[in-house]
Each structure stands twice: as structure tokens, then as C-alpha cells.
Amino acid sequence: MAASSRTASALLPLRALLWLFALLTVAPFALLVLTSLKSQKDVLAGAFALPQQPHFENFARAWVDGHFDTYFLNSILVVVPVVGISIVLGILSGFAFAFLTLPLKRMLFAMLTLGMMVPTEAFIIPLFHEFRWLGLLNTYWALILPQIGMSIPFATLFMASAMRQLPTELVDAAVIDGATRLQVLRHVILPLMKPAMSTLALFLFIWTWNEFLIPLILVNNDEVRTLPIGMLFFQGRYIVDIPTLTAGAVIIVAPIIVVYLIFQRNFIQGLTAGAVK
């Protein structure tokens, strides 16, 4: 009892520090939501003042007048294929780097790593001219294809690293039993890759959802704009309407939080725990 009491006392400062970090993380979003439920008069009363009554019409105004319904749908239409295709291609190429013998394997791996280091600003101008030549500007393809290309290097390296952590005995046993490469990938590796795929999906979702430069340069049609670009023009029109502006910001941030809450449990799951089970 005495030992457990001393351990609890020793962990008390750590718990207090963790609670402090949690408070600092949640407080800005809570303040954002609070402001989005205020009226202009409530805003003037102070940042932390509670509204006399919640004004949900701010969200309706942002959704309809700010065209957030169109921007939200466009973001979904871009995020789903980018995340889905990037994960599939990342699994296939990651399997090749992890288990297959490839010519110039190290050079290809280095090229993928180098590709992750190149900022979007370095190739956005050639990308613009290429898509203009292809006639794909102001289309969904201008938003989907470049982001798939940007996501594949990270997806490949991430899945290859995760697959290398699997027990090699499982793959060897499947090969001895006569399984083909596709059967090994489908029936042995993929069931163990669910935590890694969930984590990768979360990363790609956040990056694609928040992508700003590519939609800004390659899309000028308001009917194809995504939420971050829509928020830019919405801010210019409602710069003095703080509650409506923050309501639009909540609409942008809320899906990220929801997706994170769905996948966050998989962050701490071991990749080999499923193999032992």
C-alpha cells in the first residue's frame, strides 16, 4: 500500500501537467464554438462572456449565404478518392519495398524520400501550366490528381515501415503453404495492417482537407472550391461579422475532430498484437 501510495504521489505532477496541456489544447476550440453561438452584441461583451441565448442561425448563414454547403461537398469529393487511392497504392508499393526484390530499390526509396521534402511552392507553377495544357483547370481532377501524387510517397514509406515490423515467420509460413504474393498480402498482411491503415487514413484526410495552395492556384471556379479556399473568400465578405465567421471556421474544423475521434484508438494499437492474437 505504501509503495502504491508513493507511486501515485510521484505521478501527480505528471497528471497535472497532462491536464494542463489538455486544457490548452481544448480551450481555443471551445472559445471558437462559444463565439460562433453569440450575437454581435454578445461579442462586444467579451470573449469569455456567455451568450444570452445560442444563435444557431450563424451556422445556417455560413452554410447557405457563405456557400459552405457547396464547399463542404467539394471537399468530400476530393478527400475520399485521394485518401482511398493513396492508401491502396501505398499498400501495394509498400509491400513491394518491404518484401520483394526490386532493381534499384534503394535509389527508388531515396527518390520517394526526396519527393516528400519538396515543398508545393517549388512545383506549383509547372503544375499549373501542365494542367492548363491538359485542360483540367477548374475541375475536380486538378484537385485530386496532384494530391494523390503528393500522398503516395508518404503512404509508401509509411506502409513499408509498418510491414517491416511484422513477424517474418508469418509471411514465411504462408509462402511455405503455397500462398501467392496476392494471397499473402490479402490474407496475412492486410488484417494486421488495420491500425497502420487507420493512422495513414487520418494523416491523409487531415492534409487533404486542409490543403490550401493547390486549390487556390488550380481552381478559380466557385463551384469547385474546397472549404479552406471558400473560407478565404468568406472571410473577406464577413470580416466584421465575427459570429458568422467563427461558425464557418467550426464547420471546417468539426470533420477533422470527428474523424480523429473515430481513428484515435488505433494510434496506440500494436501492429504485431493482432499476429499474436
Buried (B, 14 or more C-beta within 10 A) or exposed (E): EEEEEEEEEEEEEEEEEEEEEEEEEEEEBEEBBBBBBBBEEBBEEEEEEEBEEBBEEBBEBBBEEBBBEBBBEBBEBBBEBBBEBBBEBBBEBBBBBBBEEEEEEEEBBEEBEEBEEEEBEEBBEEBBEEBEEEEBBBBBBBBBBBBBBBBBBBBBBBBBEBBEEBEEEBBEEBBEEEBEBEEBBEEBBEEBBEBBBBBBBBBBBBBBBBBEBBBBBBBEEBEBBBBBBBBEBBEEEBEEBBBBBBBBBBBBBEBBEEBEEEBEEBEEEEBEEBBEE
